Amino acid sequence: MVEVQNKRVILKHQLSGFMKETDFEIMVGSVKLGVGDASNAVLVKNLYLSCDPYQRSLLTTPGSVSYSAVHQPVVI
């Protein structure tokens, strides 16, 4: 397996109000790249990060107005 450096965008704390650059932290780490020979897995490299409006509602403080309560999966 090959080990490479990667960057991670980490949310520092729960959001309240509009997002700011200071709400996030970029951390550099390493990850081992590799998939087992008998595996059907695929390794994907992410080039862009997007925080869509729906995702933002999931990151807000618990108890605040959120669309996520409407879109909860139904378990049968």
mmJSON file of the N, C-alpha and C atoms, coordinates in Angstrom:
{"data_MODEL":{"atom_site":{
"group_PDB":["ATOM","ATOM","ATOM","ATOM","ATOM","ATOM","ATOM","ATOM","ATOM","ATOM","ATOM","ATOM","ATOM","ATOM","ATOM","ATOM","ATOM","ATOM","ATOM","ATOM","ATOM","ATOM","ATOM","ATOM","ATOM","ATOM","ATOM","ATOM","ATOM","ATOM","ATOM","ATOM","ATOM","ATOM","ATOM","ATOM","ATOM","ATOM","ATOM","ATOM","ATOM","ATOM","ATOM","ATOM","ATOM","ATOM","ATOM","ATOM","ATOM","ATOM","ATOM","ATOM","ATOM","ATOM","ATOM","ATOM","ATOM","ATOM","ATOM","ATOM","ATOM","ATOM","ATOM","ATOM","ATOM","ATOM","ATOM","ATOM","ATOM","ATOM","ATOM","ATOM","ATOM","ATOM","ATOM","ATOM","ATOM","ATOM","ATOM","ATOM","ATOM","ATOM","ATOM","ATOM","ATOM","ATOM","ATOM","ATOM","ATOM","ATOM","ATOM","ATOM","ATOM","ATOM","ATOM","ATOM","ATOM","ATOM","ATOM","ATOM","ATOM","ATOM","ATOM","ATOM","ATOM","ATOM","ATOM","ATOM","ATOM","ATOM","ATOM","ATOM","ATOM","ATOM","ATOM","ATOM","ATOM","ATOM","ATOM","ATOM","ATOM","ATOM","ATOM","ATOM","ATOM","ATOM","ATOM","ATOM","ATOM","ATOM","ATOM","ATOM","ATOM","ATOM","ATOM","ATOM","ATOM","ATOM","ATOM","ATOM","ATOM","ATOM","ATOM","ATOM","ATOM","ATOM","ATOM","ATOM","ATOM","ATOM","ATOM","ATOM","ATOM","ATOM","ATOM","ATOM","ATOM","ATOM","ATOM","ATOM","ATOM","ATOM","ATOM","ATOM","ATOM","ATOM","ATOM","ATOM","ATOM","ATOM","ATOM","ATOM","ATOM","ATOM","ATOM","ATOM","ATOM","ATOM","ATOM","ATOM","ATOM","ATOM","ATOM","ATOM","ATOM","ATOM","ATOM","ATOM","ATOM","ATOM","ATOM","ATOM","ATOM","ATOM","ATOM","ATOM","ATOM","ATOM","ATOM","ATOM","ATOM","ATOM","ATOM","ATOM","ATOM","ATOM","ATOM","ATOM","ATOM","ATOM","ATOM","ATOM","ATOM","ATOM","ATOM","ATOM","ATOM","ATOM","ATOM","ATOM","ATOM","ATOM","ATOM","ATOM","ATOM","ATOM","ATOM","ATOM"],
"id":[1,2,3,4,5,6,7,8,9,10,11,12,13,14,15,16,17,18,19,20,21,22,23,24,25,26,27,28,29,30,31,32,33,34,35,36,37,38,39,40,41,42,43,44,45,46,47,48,49,50,51,52,53,54,55,56,57,58,59,60,61,62,63,64,65,66,67,68,69,70,71,72,73,74,75,76,77,78,79,80,81,82,83,84,85,86,87,88,89,90,91,92,93,94,95,96,97,98,99,100,101,102,103,104,105,106,107,108,109,110,111,112,113,114,115,116,117,118,119,120,121,122,123,124,125,126,127,128,129,130,131,132,133,134,135,136,137,138,139,140,141,142,143,144,145,146,147,148,149,150,151,152,153,154,155,156,157,158,159,160,161,162,163,164,165,166,167,168,169,170,171,172,173,174,175,176,177,178,179,180,181,182,183,184,185,186,187,188,189,190,191,192,193,194,195,196,197,198,199,200,201,202,203,204,205,206,207,208,209,210,211,212,213,214,215,216,217,218,219,220,221,222,223,224,225,226,227,228],
"type_symbol":["N","C","C","N","C","C","N","C","C","N","C","C","N","C","C","N","C","C","N","C","C","N","C","C","N","C","C","N","C","C","N","C","C","N","C","C","N","C","C","N","C","C","N","C","C","N","C","C","N","C","C","N","C","C","N","C","C","N","C","C","N","C","C","N","C","C","N","C","C","N","C","C","N","C","C","N","C","C","N","C","C","N","C","C","N","C","C","N","C","C","N","C","C","N","C","C","N","C","C","N","C","C","N","C","C","N","C","C","N","C","C","N","C","C","N","C","C","N","C","C","N","C","C","N","C","C","N","C","C","N","C","C","N","C","C","N","C","C","N","C","C","N","C","C","N","C","C","N","C","C","N","C","C","N","C","C","N","C","C","N","C","C","N","C","C","N","C","C","N","C","C","N","C","C","N","C","C","N","C","C","N","C","C","N","C","C","N","C","C","N","C","C","N","C","C","N","C","C","N","C","C","N","C","C","N","C","C","N","C","C","N","C","C","N","C","C","N","C","C","N","C","C","N","C","C","N","C","C"],
"label_atom_id":["N","CA","C","N","CA","C","N","CA","C","N","CA","C","N","CA","C","N","CA","C","N","CA","C","N","CA","C","N","CA","C","N","CA","C","N","CA","C","N","CA","C","N","CA","C","N","CA","C","N","CA","C","N","CA","C","N","CA","C","N","CA","C","N","CA","C","N","CA","C","N","CA","C","N","CA","C","N","CA","C","N","CA","C","N","CA","C","N","CA","C","N","CA","C","N","CA","C","N","CA","C","N","CA","C","N","CA","C","N","CA","C","N","CA","C","N","CA","C","N","CA","C","N","CA","C","N","CA","C","N","CA","C","N","CA","C","N","CA","C","N","CA","C","N","CA","C","N","CA","C","N","CA","C","N","CA","C","N","CA","C","N","CA","C","N","CA","C","N","CA","C","N","CA","C","N","CA","C","N","CA","C","N","CA","C","N","CA","C","N","CA","C","N","CA","C","N","CA","C","N","CA","C","N","CA","C","N","CA","C","N","CA","C","N","CA","C","N","CA","C","N","CA","C","N","CA","C","N","CA","C","N","CA","C","N","CA","C","N","CA","C","N","CA","C","N","CA","C","N","CA","C","N","CA","C","N","CA","C","N","CA","C","N","CA","C"],
"label_alt_id":[null,null,null,null,null,null,null,null,null,null,null,null,null,null,null,null,null,null,null,null,null,null,null,null,null,null,null,null,null,null,null,null,null,null,null,null,null,null,null,null,null,null,null,null,null,null,null,null,null,null,null,null,null,null,null,null,null,null,null,null,null,null,null,null,null,null,null,null,null,null,null,null,null,null,null,null,null,null,null,null,null,null,null,null,null,null,null,null,null,null,null,null,null,null,null,null,null,null,null,null,null,null,null,null,null,null,null,null,null,null,null,null,null,null,null,null,null,null,null,null,null,null,null,null,null,null,null,null,null,null,null,null,null,null,null,null,null,null,null,null,null,null,null,null,null,null,null,null,null,null,null,null,null,null,null,null,null,null,null,null,null,null,null,null,null,null,null,null,null,null,null,null,null,null,null,null,null,null,null,null,null,null,null,null,null,null,null,null,null,null,null,null,null,null,null,null,null,null,null,null,null,null,null,null,null,null,null,null,null,null,null,null,null,null,null,null,null,null,null,null,null,null,null,null,null,null,null,null],
"label_comp_id":["MET","MET","MET","VAL","VAL","VAL","GLU","GLU","GLU","VAL","VAL","VAL","GLN","GLN","GLN","ASN","ASN","ASN","LYS","LYS","LYS","ARG","ARG","ARG","VAL","VAL","VAL","ILE","ILE","ILE","LEU","LEU","LEU","LYS","LYS","LYS","HIS","HIS","HIS","GLN","GLN","GLN","LEU","LEU","LEU","SER","SER","SER","GLY","GLY","GLY","PHE","PHE","PHE","MET","MET","MET","LYS","LYS","LYS","GLU","GLU","GLU","THR","THR","THR","ASP","ASP","ASP","PHE","PHE","PHE","GLU","GLU","GLU","ILE","ILE","ILE","MET","MET","MET","VAL","VAL","VAL","GLY","GLY","GLY","SER","SER","SER","VAL","VAL","VAL","LYS","LYS","LYS","LEU","LEU","LEU","GLY","GLY","GLY","VAL","VAL","VAL","GLY","GLY","GLY","ASP","ASP","ASP","ALA","ALA","ALA","SER","SER","SER","ASN","ASN","ASN","ALA","ALA","ALA","VAL","VAL","VAL","LEU","LEU","LEU","VAL","VAL","VAL","LYS","LYS","LYS","ASN","ASN","ASN","LEU","LEU","LEU","TYR","TYR","TYR","LEU","LEU","LEU","SER","SER","SER","CYS","CYS","CYS","ASP","ASP","ASP","PRO","PRO","PRO","TYR","TYR","TYR","GLN","GLN","GLN","ARG","ARG","ARG","SER","SER","SER","LEU","LEU","LEU","LEU","LEU","LEU","THR","THR","THR","THR","THR","THR","PRO","PRO","PRO","GLY","GLY","GLY","SER","SER","SER","VAL","VAL","VAL","SER","SER","SER","TYR","TYR","TYR","SER","SER","SER","ALA","ALA","ALA","VAL","VAL","VAL","HIS","HIS","HIS","GLN","GLN","GLN","PRO","PRO","PRO","VAL","VAL","VAL","VAL","VAL","VAL","ILE","ILE","ILE"],
"label_asym_id":["A","A","A","A","A","A","A","A","A","A","A","A","A","A","A","A","A","A","A","A","A","A","A","A","A","A","A","A","A","A","A","A","A","A","A","A","A","A","A","A","A","A","A","A","A","A","A","A","A","A","A","A","A","A","A","A","A","A","A","A","A","A","A","A","A","A","A","A","A","A","A","A","A","A","A","A","A","A","A","A","A","A","A","A","A","A","A","A","A","A","A","A","A","A","A","A","A","A","A","A","A","A","A","A","A","A","A","A","A","A","A","A","A","A","A","A","A","A","A","A","A","A","A","A","A","A","A","A","A","A","A","A","A","A","A","A","A","A","A","A","A","A","A","A","A","A","A","A","A","A","A","A","A","A","A","A","A","A","A","A","A","A","A","A","A","A","A","A","A","A","A","A","A","A","A","A","A","A","A","A","A","A","A","A","A","A","A","A","A","A","A","A","A","A","A","A","A","A","A","A","A","A","A","A","A","A","A","A","A","A","A","A","A","A","A","A","A","A","A","A","A","A","A","A","A","A","A","A"],
"label_entity_id":["1","1","1","1","1","1","1","1","1","1","1","1","1","1","1","1","1","1","1","1","1","1","1","1","1","1","1","1","1","1","1","1","1","1","1","1","1","1","1","1","1","1","1","1","1","1","1","1","1","1","1","1","1","1","1","1","1","1","1","1","1","1","1","1","1","1","1","1","1","1","1","1","1","1","1","1","1","1","1","1","1","1","1","1","1","1","1","1","1","1","1","1","1","1","1","1","1","1","1","1","1","1","1","1","1","1","1","1","1","1","1","1","1","1","1","1","1","1","1","1","1","1","1","1","1","1","1","1","1","1","1","1","1","1","1","1","1","1","1","1","1","1","1","1","1","1","1","1","1","1","1","1","1","1","1","1","1","1","1","1","1","1","1","1","1","1","1","1","1","1","1","1","1","1","1","1","1","1","1","1","1","1","1","1","1","1","1","1","1","1","1","1","1","1","1","1","1","1","1","1","1","1","1","1","1","1","1","1","1","1","1","1","1","1","1","1","1","1","1","1","1","1","1","1","1","1","1","1"],
"label_seq_id":[1,1,1,2,2,2,3,3,3,4,4,4,5,5,5,6,6,6,7,7,7,8,8,8,9,9,9,10,10,10,11,11,11,12,12,12,13,13,13,14,14,14,15,15,15,16,16,16,17,17,17,18,18,18,19,19,19,20,20,20,21,21,21,22,22,22,23,23,23,24,24,24,25,25,25,26,26,26,27,27,27,28,28,28,29,29,29,30,30,30,31,31,31,32,32,32,33,33,33,34,34,34,35,35,35,36,36,36,37,37,37,38,38,38,39,39,39,40,40,40,41,41,41,42,42,42,43,43,43,44,44,44,45,45,45,46,46,46,47,47,47,48,48,48,49,49,49,50,50,50,51,51,51,52,52,52,53,53,53,54,54,54,55,55,55,56,56,56,57,57,57,58,58,58,59,59,59,60,60,60,61,61,61,62,62,62,63,63,63,64,64,64,65,65,65,66,66,66,67,67,67,68,68,68,69,69,69,70,70,70,71,71,71,72,72,72,73,73,73,74,74,74,75,75,75,76,76,76],
"pdbx_PDB_ins_code":[null,null,null,null,null,null,null,null,null,null,null,null,null,null,null,null,null,null,null,null,null,null,null,null,null,null,null,null,null,null,null,null,null,null,null,null,null,null,null,null,null,null,null,null,null,null,null,null,null,null,null,null,null,null,null,null,null,null,null,null,null,null,null,null,null,null,null,null,null,null,null,null,null,null,null,null,null,null,null,null,null,null,null,null,null,null,null,null,null,null,null,null,null,null,null,null,null,null,null,null,null,null,null,null,null,null,null,null,null,null,null,null,null,null,null,null,null,null,null,null,null,null,null,null,null,null,null,null,null,null,null,null,null,null,null,null,null,null,null,null,null,null,null,null,null,null,null,null,null,null,null,null,null,null,null,null,null,null,null,null,null,null,null,null,null,null,null,null,null,null,null,null,null,null,null,null,null,null,null,null,null,null,null,null,null,null,null,null,null,null,null,null,null,null,null,null,null,null,null,null,null,null,null,null,null,null,null,null,null,null,null,null,null,null,null,null,null,null,null,null,null,null,null,null,null,null,null,null],
"Cartn_x":[0.831,0.0,0.872,0.396,1.089,0.492,1.321,0.84,1.082,0.023,0.13,-0.414,-0.009,-0.545,-1.878,-2.789,-4.057,-4.458,-5.359,-5.882,-7.312,-7.684,-9.035,-9.611,-10.835,-11.525,-12.405,-12.098,-12.761,-13.628,-14.874,-15.751,-15.341,-14.952,-14.452,-15.553,-16.743,-17.834,-19.152,-20.255,-21.583,-21.784,-22.446,-22.649,-23.848,-23.743,-24.895,-24.733,-25.74,-25.633,-24.911,-24.375,-23.687,-22.31,-21.887,-20.57,-19.471,-18.373,-17.185,-15.991,-14.98,-13.78,-13.206,-13.374,-12.837,-13.608,-14.763,-15.534,-14.908,-13.962,-13.348,-11.847,-11.273,-9.823,-9.331,-8.207,-7.614,-6.489,-6.602,-5.592,-4.911,-3.615,-2.851,-2.543,-2.81,-2.547,-2.062,-2.048,-1.655,-2.686,-2.798,-3.745,-3.092,-3.371,-2.839,-3.817,-3.298,-4.115,-3.993,-5.108,-5.064,-6.402,-6.661,-7.88,-7.447,-8.044,-7.688,-7.836,-7.014,-7.037,-8.38,-9.024,-10.301,-11.495,-11.246,-12.315,-12.844,-14.113,-14.71,-14.759,-14.057,-14.071,-13.351,-13.672,-13.072,-12.497,-11.327,-10.697,-10.967,-11.519,-11.921,-11.141,-10.68,-10.002,-10.977,-11.217,-12.129,-11.35,-11.793,-11.095,-11.718,-13.018,-13.716,-14.571,-14.741,-15.602,-16.735,-17.946,-19.108,-19.934,-20.435,-21.355,-22.666,-23.537,-24.806,-25.752,-26.771,-27.716,-28.336,-28.666,-29.245,-28.24,-26.982,-25.962,-25.775,-25.864,-25.695,-26.747,-27.974,-29.027,-28.718,-27.947,-27.575,-26.483,-25.765,-24.648,-25.02,-26.264,-26.668,-26.823,-26.992,-27.133,-28.371,-28.262,-29.431,-30.579,-31.8,-32.964,-33.347,-32.44,-32.783,-33.613,-34.182,-34.996,-34.107,-34.528,-33.724,-34.616,-34.235,-34.971,-34.724,-33.676,-33.319,-34.425,-35.201,-36.282,-37.343,-37.521,-38.507,-38.016,-36.721,-36.139,-35.533,-35.986,-35.46,-35.912,-35.034,-35.435,-36.485,-37.326,-38.369,-37.853,-37.841,-37.385,-38.611,-38.664,-39.811,-39.393],
"Cartn_y":[-1.19,0.0,1.25,2.242,3.522,4.458,5.199,6.17,7.564,8.383,9.74,10.732,12.0,13.054,13.51,13.876,14.446,15.575,16.407,17.509,17.178,17.539,17.317,18.655,18.908,20.108,19.685,20.19,19.787,20.939,20.622,21.599,21.708,22.907,23.099,23.012,23.486,23.534,23.62,23.472,23.574,24.984,25.082,26.385,27.098,28.417,29.258,30.5,30.807,31.921,31.487,32.461,32.171,31.566,30.689,30.067,31.091,30.904,31.735,30.808,31.311,30.508,30.022,30.811,30.436,29.285,28.903,27.772,26.437,26.472,25.253,25.266,24.098,23.952,22.961,23.293,22.378,21.64,20.32,19.477,18.628,18.459,17.62,16.313,15.226,13.913,12.98,11.724,10.748,9.63,9.019,7.932,6.877,5.622,4.527,4.249,4.275,4.011,2.544,1.936,0.545,-0.12,-1.054,-1.843,-3.288,-4.16,-5.576,-6.15,-7.107,-7.696,-8.327,-8.931,-9.619,-8.685,-7.415,-6.464,-5.818,-5.465,-4.706,-3.219,-2.809,-1.422,-0.523,0.76,1.761,2.861,3.343,4.437,5.719,6.732,7.975,9.137,10.042,11.247,12.414,13.106,14.238,15.5,16.23,17.434,18.712,18.688,19.879,19.56,20.56,20.424,21.426,20.975,21.842,21.657,22.753,22.687,23.296,22.451,22.892,23.348,24.154,24.632,23.513,22.382,21.28,20.767,20.619,20.137,21.121,22.413,23.42,23.257,22.905,22.733,21.566,20.594,19.461,19.824,20.916,21.31,22.346,22.776,23.815,23.245,24.11,23.72,22.849,21.751,20.898,21.7,21.407,22.109,23.314,23.749,24.88,24.379,25.307,24.935,24.247,23.089,22.311,21.532,21.453,20.645,19.161,18.815,17.406,16.609,17.251,16.544,16.074,16.816,16.456,15.284,15.194,14.24,13.006,12.676,11.496,10.233,9.251,8.018,7.259,6.577,5.773,4.347,3.807,2.451,1.557,0.516,-0.392,-1.719],
"Cartn_z":[0.0,0.0,0.0,-0.704,-0.777,0.265,0.958,1.934,1.388,1.36,0.833,1.849,1.686,2.542,1.984,2.867,2.433,3.357,2.873,3.668,4.052,5.274,5.768,6.202,5.825,6.274,7.442,8.619,9.856,10.372,10.723,11.355,12.824,13.26,14.622,15.681,15.352,16.328,15.581,16.298,15.695,15.165,14.026,13.409,13.998,14.052,14.362,13.489,12.71,11.773,10.505,9.796,8.546,8.806,7.906,8.038,7.81,8.533,8.363,8.169,7.562,7.342,8.675,9.728,11.042,11.692,11.125,11.648,11.264,10.333,9.815,10.046,10.035,10.197,9.146,8.509,7.54,8.243,8.257,8.902,7.833,7.975,7.059,7.772,7.091,7.663,6.576,6.856,5.84,5.812,4.667,4.484,3.596,3.896,3.081,1.948,0.735,-0.436,-0.802,-1.013,-1.427,-1.234,-2.097,-2.046,-2.185,-1.408,-1.473,-2.878,-3.222,-4.561,-4.899,-3.932,-4.182,-3.983,-3.781,-3.496,-4.77,-4.748,-5.845,-5.511,-4.477,-4.022,-5.022,-4.936,-5.809,-4.925,-5.244,-4.521,-5.29,-4.602,-5.253,-4.653,-5.493,-5.036,-5.159,-4.056,-4.033,-4.388,-5.41,-5.835,-5.287,-5.019,-4.567,-3.348,-2.495,-1.323,-1.462,-1.264,-1.336,-0.073,0.452,1.58,1.107,0.587,0.026,1.125,0.76,1.779,2.608,1.987,2.756,3.786,3.394,4.322,5.463,5.184,6.21,7.296,6.894,7.902,8.832,8.369,9.207,10.209,9.96,10.81,11.855,11.88,12.824,14.232,15.164,16.559,16.749,17.498,17.747,18.347,17.893,18.396,17.569,16.66,15.81,14.628,13.892,12.733,11.716,11.269,10.34,9.404,8.142,7.181,7.406,8.142,8.313,9.009,9.866,10.557,9.569,8.485,7.47,6.617,6.427,5.489,6.169,7.358,8.032,7.303,7.146,6.47,7.277,6.565,7.2,7.335,8.539,8.783,8.932,8.117,8.158,8.767],
"occupancy":[1.0,1.0,1.0,1.0,1.0,1.0,1.0,1.0,1.0,1.0,1.0,1.0,1.0,1.0,1.0,1.0,1.0,1.0,1.0,1.0,1.0,1.0,1.0,1.0,1.0,1.0,1.0,1.0,1.0,1.0,1.0,1.0,1.0,1.0,1.0,1.0,1.0,1.0,1.0,1.0,1.0,1.0,1.0,1.0,1.0,1.0,1.0,1.0,1.0,1.0,1.0,1.0,1.0,1.0,1.0,1.0,1.0,1.0,1.0,1.0,1.0,1.0,1.0,1.0,1.0,1.0,1.0,1.0,1.0,1.0,1.0,1.0,1.0,1.0,1.0,1.0,1.0,1.0,1.0,1.0,1.0,1.0,1.0,1.0,1.0,1.0,1.0,1.0,1.0,1.0,1.0,1.0,1.0,1.0,1.0,1.0,1.0,1.0,1.0,1.0,1.0,1.0,1.0,1.0,1.0,1.0,1.0,1.0,1.0,1.0,1.0,1.0,1.0,1.0,1.0,1.0,1.0,1.0,1.0,1.0,1.0,1.0,1.0,1.0,1.0,1.0,1.0,1.0,1.0,1.0,1.0,1.0,1.0,1.0,1.0,1.0,1.0,1.0,1.0,1.0,1.0,1.0,1.0,1.0,1.0,1.0,1.0,1.0,1.0,1.0,1.0,1.0,1.0,1.0,1.0,1.0,1.0,1.0,1.0,1.0,1.0,1.0,1.0,1.0,1.0,1.0,1.0,1.0,1.0,1.0,1.0,1.0,1.0,1.0,1.0,1.0,1.0,1.0,1.0,1.0,1.0,1.0,1.0,1.0,1.0,1.0,1.0,1.0,1.0,1.0,1.0,1.0,1.0,1.0,1.0,1.0,1.0,1.0,1.0,1.0,1.0,1.0,1.0,1.0,1.0,1.0,1.0,1.0,1.0,1.0,1.0,1.0,1.0,1.0,1.0,1.0,1.0,1.0,1.0,1.0,1.0,1.0,1.0,1.0,1.0,1.0,1.0,1.0],
"B_iso_or_equiv":[0.0,0.0,0.0,0.0,0.0,0.0,0.0,0.0,0.0,0.0,0.0,0.0,0.0,0.0,0.0,0.0,0.0,0.0,0.0,0.0,0.0,0.0,0.0,0.0,0.0,0.0,0.0,0.0,0.0,0.0,0.0,0.0,0.0,0.0,0.0,0.0,0.0,0.0,0.0,0.0,0.0,0.0,0.0,0.0,0.0,0.0,0.0,0.0,0.0,0.0,0.0,0.0,0.0,0.0,0.0,0.0,0.0,0.0,0.0,0.0,0.0,0.0,0.0,0.0,0.0,0.0,0.0,0.0,0.0,0.0,0.0,0.0,0.0,0.0,0.0,0.0,0.0,0.0,0.0,0.0,0.0,0.0,0.0,0.0,0.0,0.0,0.0,0.0,0.0,0.0,0.0,0.0,0.0,0.0,0.0,0.0,0.0,0.0,0.0,0.0,0.0,0.0,0.0,0.0,0.0,0.0,0.0,0.0,0.0,0.0,0.0,0.0,0.0,0.0,0.0,0.0,0.0,0.0,0.0,0.0,0.0,0.0,0.0,0.0,0.0,0.0,0.0,0.0,0.0,0.0,0.0,0.0,0.0,0.0,0.0,0.0,0.0,0.0,0.0,0.0,0.0,0.0,0.0,0.0,0.0,0.0,0.0,0.0,0.0,0.0,0.0,0.0,0.0,0.0,0.0,0.0,0.0,0.0,0.0,0.0,0.0,0.0,0.0,0.0,0.0,0.0,0.0,0.0,0.0,0.0,0.0,0.0,0.0,0.0,0.0,0.0,0.0,0.0,0.0,0.0,0.0,0.0,0.0,0.0,0.0,0.0,0.0,0.0,0.0,0.0,0.0,0.0,0.0,0.0,0.0,0.0,0.0,0.0,0.0,0.0,0.0,0.0,0.0,0.0,0.0,0.0,0.0,0.0,0.0,0.0,0.0,0.0,0.0,0.0,0.0,0.0,0.0,0.0,0.0,0.0,0.0,0.0,0.0,0.0,0.0,0.0,0.0,0.0],
"pdbx_formal_charge":[null,null,null,null,null,null,null,null,null,null,null,null,null,null,null,null,null,null,null,null,null,null,null,null,null,null,null,null,null,null,null,null,null,null,null,null,null,null,null,null,null,null,null,null,null,null,null,null,null,null,null,null,null,null,null,null,null,null,null,null,null,null,null,null,null,null,null,null,null,null,null,null,null,null,null,null,null,null,null,null,null,null,null,null,null,null,null,null,null,null,null,null,null,null,null,null,null,null,null,null,null,null,null,null,null,null,null,null,null,null,null,null,null,null,null,null,null,null,null,null,null,null,null,null,null,null,null,null,null,null,null,null,null,null,null,null,null,null,null,null,null,null,null,null,null,null,null,null,null,null,null,null,null,null,null,null,null,null,null,null,null,null,null,null,null,null,null,null,null,null,null,null,null,null,null,null,null,null,null,null,null,null,null,null,null,null,null,null,null,null,null,null,null,null,null,null,null,null,null,null,null,null,null,null,null,null,null,null,null,null,null,null,null,null,null,null,null,null,null,null,null,null,null,null,null,null,null,null],
"auth_seq_id":[1,1,1,2,2,2,3,3,3,4,4,4,5,5,5,6,6,6,7,7,7,8,8,8,9,9,9,10,10,10,11,11,11,12,12,12,13,13,13,14,14,14,15,15,15,16,16,16,17,17,17,18,18,18,19,19,19,20,20,20,21,21,21,22,22,22,23,23,23,24,24,24,25,25,25,26,26,26,27,27,27,28,28,28,29,29,29,30,30,30,31,31,31,32,32,32,33,33,33,34,34,34,35,35,35,36,36,36,37,37,37,38,38,38,39,39,39,40,40,40,41,41,41,42,42,42,43,43,43,44,44,44,45,45,45,46,46,46,47,47,47,48,48,48,49,49,49,50,50,50,51,51,51,52,52,52,53,53,53,54,54,54,55,55,55,56,56,56,57,57,57,58,58,58,59,59,59,60,60,60,61,61,61,62,62,62,63,63,63,64,64,64,65,65,65,66,66,66,67,67,67,68,68,68,69,69,69,70,70,70,71,71,71,72,72,72,73,73,73,74,74,74,75,75,75,76,76,76],
"auth_comp_id":["MET","MET","MET","VAL","VAL","VAL","GLU","GLU","GLU","VAL","VAL","VAL","GLN","GLN","GLN","ASN","ASN","ASN","LYS","LYS","LYS","ARG","ARG","ARG","VAL","VAL","VAL","ILE","ILE","ILE","LEU","LEU","LEU","LYS","LYS","LYS","HIS","HIS","HIS","GLN","GLN","GLN","LEU","LEU","LEU","SER","SER","SER","GLY","GLY","GLY","PHE","PHE","PHE","MET","MET","MET","LYS","LYS","LYS","GLU","GLU","GLU","THR","THR","THR","ASP","ASP","ASP","PHE","PHE","PHE","GLU","GLU","GLU","ILE","ILE","ILE","MET","MET","MET","VAL","VAL","VAL","GLY","GLY","GLY","SER","SER","SER","VAL","VAL","VAL","LYS","LYS","LYS","LEU","LEU","LEU","GLY","GLY","GLY","VAL","VAL","VAL","GLY","GLY","GLY","ASP","ASP","ASP","ALA","ALA","ALA","SER","SER","SER","ASN","ASN","ASN","ALA","ALA","ALA","VAL","VAL","VAL","LEU","LEU","LEU","VAL","VAL","VAL","LYS","LYS","LYS","ASN","ASN","ASN","LEU","LEU","LEU","TYR","TYR","TYR","LEU","LEU","LEU","SER","SER","SER","CYS","CYS","CYS","ASP","ASP","ASP","PRO","PRO","PRO","TYR","TYR","TYR","GLN","GLN","GLN","ARG","ARG","ARG","SER","SER","SER","LEU","LEU","LEU","LEU","LEU","LEU","THR","THR","THR","THR","THR","THR","PRO","PRO","PRO","GLY","GLY","GLY","SER","SER","SER","VAL","VAL","VAL","SER","SER","SER","TYR","TYR","TYR","SER","SER","SER","ALA","ALA","ALA","VAL","VAL","VAL","HIS","HIS","HIS","GLN","GLN","GLN","PRO","PRO","PRO","VAL","VAL","VAL","VAL","VAL","VAL","ILE","ILE","ILE"],
"auth_asym_id":["A","A","A","A","A","A","A","A","A","A","A","A","A","A","A","A","A","A","A","A","A","A","A","A","A","A","A","A","A","A","A","A","A","A","A","A","A","A","A","A","A","A","A","A","A","A","A","A","A","A","A","A","A","A","A","A","A","A","A","A","A","A","A","A","A","A","A","A","A","A","A","A","A","A","A","A","A","A","A","A","A","A","A","A","A","A","A","A","A","A","A","A","A","A","A","A","A","A","A","A","A","A","A","A","A","A","A","A","A","A","A","A","A","A","A","A","A","A","A","A","A","A","A","A","A","A","A","A","A","A","A","A","A","A","A","A","A","A","A","A","A","A","A","A","A","A","A","A","A","A","A","A","A","A","A","A","A","A","A","A","A","A","A","A","A","A","A","A","A","A","A","A","A","A","A","A","A","A","A","A","A","A","A","A","A","A","A","A","A","A","A","A","A","A","A","A","A","A","A","A","A","A","A","A","A","A","A","A","A","A","A","A","A","A","A","A","A","A","A","A","A","A","A","A","A","A","A","A"],
"auth_atom_id":["N","CA","C","N","CA","C","N","CA","C","N","CA","C","N","CA","C","N","CA","C","N","CA","C","N","CA","C","N","CA","C","N","CA","C","N","CA","C","N","CA","C","N","CA","C","N","CA","C","N","CA","C","N","CA","C","N","CA","C","N","CA","C","N","CA","C","N","CA","C","N","CA","C","N","CA","C","N","CA","C","N","CA","C","N","CA","C","N","CA","C","N","CA","C","N","CA","C","N","CA","C","N","CA","C","N","CA","C","N","CA","C","N","CA","C","N","CA","C","N","CA","C","N","CA","C","N","CA","C","N","CA","C","N","CA","C","N","CA","C","N","CA","C","N","CA","C","N","CA","C","N","CA","C","N","CA","C","N","CA","C","N","CA","C","N","CA","C","N","CA","C","N","CA","C","N","CA","C","N","CA","C","N","CA","C","N","CA","C","N","CA","C","N","CA","C","N","CA","C","N","CA","C","N","CA","C","N","CA","C","N","CA","C","N","CA","C","N","CA","C","N","CA","C","N","CA","C","N","CA","C","N","CA","C","N","CA","C","N","CA","C","N","CA","C","N","CA","C","N","CA","C","N","CA","C","N","CA","C","N","CA","C","N","CA","C"],
"pdbx_PDB_model_num":[1,1,1,1,1,1,1,1,1,1,1,1,1,1,1,1,1,1,1,1,1,1,1,1,1,1,1,1,1,1,1,1,1,1,1,1,1,1,1,1,1,1,1,1,1,1,1,1,1,1,1,1,1,1,1,1,1,1,1,1,1,1,1,1,1,1,1,1,1,1,1,1,1,1,1,1,1,1,1,1,1,1,1,1,1,1,1,1,1,1,1,1,1,1,1,1,1,1,1,1,1,1,1,1,1,1,1,1,1,1,1,1,1,1,1,1,1,1,1,1,1,1,1,1,1,1,1,1,1,1,1,1,1,1,1,1,1,1,1,1,1,1,1,1,1,1,1,1,1,1,1,1,1,1,1,1,1,1,1,1,1,1,1,1,1,1,1,1,1,1,1,1,1,1,1,1,1,1,1,1,1,1,1,1,1,1,1,1,1,1,1,1,1,1,1,1,1,1,1,1,1,1,1,1,1,1,1,1,1,1,1,1,1,1,1,1,1,1,1,1,1,1,1,1,1,1,1,1]
}}}
